[in-house]
Amino acid sequence: MRAPAPLAGRTVLVTGAGRGIGEATAKLAAEAGAFVIVTDLDGHRATAEAISNAGGKAEEHTLDVTSAAAWAEVVDRVVRTHGRIHGLANVAGIASDTDNLADQTEQGWDRLITVDLKGPWLGMRALLANFLEAGGGKIVNVASVAGQIGMPDVMAYSAAKGGVIAMSRQVAMQYAKRNIQVNVIAPGVIETPILGDITEELRALVAANTPVGRLGVPADIATMIVHLLGPTSDFITGQVISVDGGMTAQ
Ligand SMILES: NC(=O)c1ccc[n+]([C@@H]2O[C@H](COP(=O)([O-])OP(=O)(O)OC[C@H]3O[C@@H](n4cnc5c(N)ncnc54)[C@H](O)[C@@H]3O)[C@@H](O)[C@H]2O)c1
């Protein structure tokens, strides 16, 4: 039986929580009873405000996931106020337009790898001492089906997301006996601003190539992240869970 507030008494930090999947995750975690540390470069204030207005518990912090100093500062402030952090959802990420072997630039490659791969590493590293001291913690890293299968025009993105999957498995093994669970969500194509101005034609093509026949919505992903941040997921670690409408099962 599912507890009515599975995250009650837990403090969880969500990156990229200003919009899209991160925003949905922050809001759902608050509905599940968590105190949510809502972080992003933009939009995080509005998310935290919406949570508070709905009767939830949240505070916002500006956090550039590529900055080790910013991670240290935010984690230090949160730990001083809340004592500990129970869970981390590394959701922030970027994609780029011309992401193929011919057209990707060195600068574009570096940026993608820095935000999408180094970002989650810095986040996990920043929380490690607090998790170890507290006797455990939960980490959910958001990768992509692009880290699992070949797809057009996502070269550096796939490299970063595949890296997140490999890195997460390794960290999961390293800390399994210390009660730190590390899992990865690999979303399919989800309706968020990261898709940019995709044409109706492409949208229809993606839906047709998705067994359930539609694109995902942020709540599809947030539900699984919140489950993995909660107490009923203690026996799940080192896993990649595709939430993709069956795309990778074909
Ligand atoms: N939408 C999809 O189809 C899809 C599919 C697979 C994986 N994903 C992954 O899901 C995650 C969330 O994506 P989304 O679809 O919600 O995209 P989005 O663009 O709506 O949201 C991404 C958020 O990350 C934030 N962000 C970007 N760079 C940052 C940085 N350096 N520091 C802090 N925050 C930063 C942005 O400000 C934004 O609020 C990403 O990791 C993305 O790669 C999305």
The ligand as a MOL file (V3000), in Angstrom:
LIG
                    3D

  0  0  0     0  0            999 V3000
M  V30 BEGIN CTAB
M  V30 COUNTS 44 48 0 0 0
M  V30 BEGIN ATOM
M  V30 1 N 12.0050 16.6880 -22.8580 0
M  V30 2 C 12.5270 15.5830 -23.3890 0
M  V30 3 O 12.0820 15.0980 -24.4420 0
M  V30 4 C 13.6660 14.8740 -22.6840 0
M  V30 5 C 13.9850 13.5830 -23.1280 0
M  V30 6 C 15.0140 12.8960 -22.5090 0
M  V30 7 C 15.7080 13.4970 -21.4750 0
M  V30 8 N 15.3880 14.7530 -21.0700 0 CHG=1
M  V30 9 C 16.1800 15.3290 -19.9910 0
M  V30 10 O 15.3260 15.7730 -18.9560 0
M  V30 11 C 15.9560 16.8410 -18.2440 0
M  V30 12 C 14.9830 17.9960 -18.1340 0
M  V30 13 O 14.6860 18.4510 -19.4330 0
M  V30 14 P 13.3530 19.2310 -19.8180 0
M  V30 15 O 12.7710 18.5120 -20.9590 0
M  V30 16 O 12.5540 19.5190 -18.6200 0 CHG=-1
M  V30 17 O 14.0210 20.5650 -20.3990 0
M  V30 18 P 13.7720 22.0980 -20.1060 0
M  V30 19 O 14.6150 22.8010 -21.0870 0
M  V30 20 O 12.3190 22.3870 -20.0620 0
M  V30 21 O 14.3410 22.2860 -18.6210 0
M  V30 22 C 15.6950 22.1960 -18.3480 0
M  V30 23 C 16.0120 23.0920 -17.1690 0
M  V30 24 O 17.3970 22.9580 -16.8850 0
M  V30 25 C 17.8940 24.2300 -16.5540 0
M  V30 26 N 19.3310 24.3380 -16.7790 0
M  V30 27 C 19.9990 24.3250 -17.9710 0
M  V30 28 N 21.3100 24.5220 -17.7600 0
M  V30 29 C 21.4760 24.6450 -16.4230 0
M  V30 30 C 22.5970 24.8770 -15.5890 0
M  V30 31 N 23.8350 25.0310 -16.0810 0
M  V30 32 N 22.4010 24.9410 -14.2570 0
M  V30 33 C 21.1580 24.8060 -13.7290 0
M  V30 34 N 20.0620 24.6010 -14.4670 0
M  V30 35 C 20.2210 24.5330 -15.7950 0
M  V30 36 C 17.1290 25.1870 -17.4500 0
M  V30 37 O 17.1780 26.5190 -16.9300 0
M  V30 38 C 15.7430 24.5750 -17.4600 0
M  V30 39 O 14.9110 25.1240 -16.4730 0
M  V30 40 C 17.2280 17.1770 -19.0280 0
M  V30 41 O 18.3260 16.5580 -18.4020 0
M  V30 42 C 16.9640 16.5590 -20.3840 0
M  V30 43 O 18.1490 16.2380 -21.0560 0
M  V30 44 C 14.3750 15.4530 -21.6500 0
M  V30 END ATOM
M  V30 BEGIN BOND
M  V30 1 1 1 2
M  V30 2 2 2 3
M  V30 3 1 2 4
M  V30 4 1 4 5
M  V30 5 2 4 44
M  V30 6 2 5 6
M  V30 7 1 6 7
M  V30 8 2 7 8
M  V30 9 1 8 9
M  V30 10 1 8 44
M  V30 11 1 9 10
M  V30 12 1 9 42
M  V30 13 1 10 11
M  V30 14 1 11 12
M  V30 15 1 11 40
M  V30 16 1 12 13
M  V30 17 1 13 14
M  V30 18 2 14 15
M  V30 19 1 14 16
M  V30 20 1 14 17
M  V30 21 1 17 18
M  V30 22 2 18 19
M  V30 23 1 18 20
M  V30 24 1 18 21
M  V30 25 1 21 22
M  V30 26 1 22 23
M  V30 27 1 23 24
M  V30 28 1 23 38
M  V30 29 1 24 25
M  V30 30 1 25 26
M  V30 31 1 25 36
M  V30 32 1 26 27
M  V30 33 1 26 35
M  V30 34 2 27 28
M  V30 35 1 28 29
M  V30 36 1 29 30
M  V30 37 2 29 35
M  V30 38 1 30 31
M  V30 39 2 30 32
M  V30 40 1 32 33
M  V30 41 2 33 34
M  V30 42 1 34 35
M  V30 43 1 36 37
M  V30 44 1 36 38
M  V30 45 1 38 39
M  V30 46 1 40 41
M  V30 47 1 40 42
M  V30 48 1 42 43
M  V30 END BOND
M  V30 END CTAB
M  END
